Amino acid sequence: MSKTFFIDLTKCTACRGCQVACKQWKKLPATKTENWGSHQNPKDLSGSTLKLVRFEEVETDNGMQWLFFPEQCRHCVEPPCLDAMTIPGSIIHDEETGAVVYTELTADEPDKDAFSMACPYDIPRVDEKTGRVVKCDMCIDRVKVGLLPACVKTCPTGAMNFGDRDEMLALADEHLAAALKKYPEAELVDADSVRVIYLVQTDPDSYYESLSADASDTWRGPMSRKQFLASLGRPIKRMSS
């Protein structure tokens, strides 16, 4: 059965253990950082940072809220980035797990920007050293032998969960019901169309403009992100209450 992440952002403390675990398992180099006015570092995803905990301060009627968002590839159920592939084998959509895996053949793709432009979440990045297009691969090497993804294994609060899709959807609904008692605006983001489901306590755009596929103001193509997704027949965003 295909796999799915469920990430409960109401339980995330921004410890960044997942961010570090990803680098350790993938043997990715550290990124030189600087103070840019936020506790978040590095500033963005890159060829050597495939998972990033984003920080946002939001002012509400009840005071300031810290919102934390561990960002990664969503492993879409119907990956639009497959349409950007021109070399067979550049992207593998694994049938068993549902993982969307970019291979070394992406280095030979003539238009590497097409991968990020096709992604409604602006995830793929080019590794300047290897020329490959890279992103989270669901730790497929671990998952295939029965282990949890490194980021999930290291999470100390239970914010990150991983398992069979049906089980994760049920867990997401359970957590949503509990969260709504404290956060009336809580919702599940894009749950029908992705394998990385986030539970947010407020508007997804408050966390980051590309948390939800509904965002269109960062789209860099000739049409809006919403227009592009509509052309692909994107499933309607799943919300429960």
Salt bridges, closest charged atoms under 4 A:
ASP8 OD2 - HIS175 ND1 2.76
ASP44 OD1 - ARG54 NH2 2.65
ASP44 OD1 - ARG125 NH2 3.18
GLU71 OE1 - ARG54 NE 2.59
GLU71 OE2 - ARG74 NH1 4.00
ASP94 OD1 - LYS144 NZ 3.16
GLU96 OE1 - LYS144 NZ 2.80
ASP122 OD1 - ARG125 NH1 3.81
ASP122 OD1 - ARG220 NH2 2.85
ASP137 OD1 - LYS26 NZ 2.72
ASP164 OD1 - LYS3 NZ 2.58
ASP173 OD2 - ARG238 NH2 3.16
GLU187 OE2 - LYS237 NZ 3.02
ASP192 OD1 - ARG238 NE 3.49
ASP214 OD1 - ARG234 NH2 3.22
ASP214 OD2 - LYS237 NZ 3.61
